[in-house]
């Protein structure tokens, strides 16, 4: 018997990504209905499918946590106003043998707006 995750992988990237959209829509509907039990179940489904897509793309939950930590103290408006090439952090593979992704400061692309806020 094939697992659900194996079935998702066999269907390919597009099917996995569509599943995130489907689960997000169901979570929105549950929230709008005020149904806490259904909302909890739909958010669990959404998170599960997001984890599948992360793994498919060679990422881990820790990468998302690091991104959230990087954003701490930065307003959403400031974050969205910055062009992607000026963001201070980039992902890079530390070594092929370890296969771990780390968030590293990228001095070549330092964000002058954020630097001014700290200065």
Residue pairs with C-beta under 8 A, 6 or more apart in sequence:
2 10
5 52
8 15
8 16
8 19
8 49
8 52
9 16
9 52
9 56
13 53
13 56
16 49
16 52
16 53
16 56
17 53
19 49
19 52
20 46
20 49
20 50
20 53
23 42
23 45
23 46
23 48
23 49
24 46
26 42
26 45
26 46
27 39
27 42
27 43
27 45
27 46
29 42
30 38
30 39
30 41
30 42
31 39
51 61
54 60
54 61
54 63
54 64
58 101
59 101
60 101
62 101
63 91
63 101
63 103
66 102
66 103
67 89
67 103
70 88
70 89
70 103
71 79
74 114
78 113
78 114
81 113
82 111
82 113
82 114
85 109
86 109
86 111
86 112
86 113
87 109
87 111
88 105
88 106
88 109
88 110
88 111
88 114
89 103
89 104
89 105
89 106
90 103
90 104
90 106
90 109
91 101
91 102
91 103
92 101
92 102
92 104
93 99
93 100
93 101
94 100
94 101
94 102
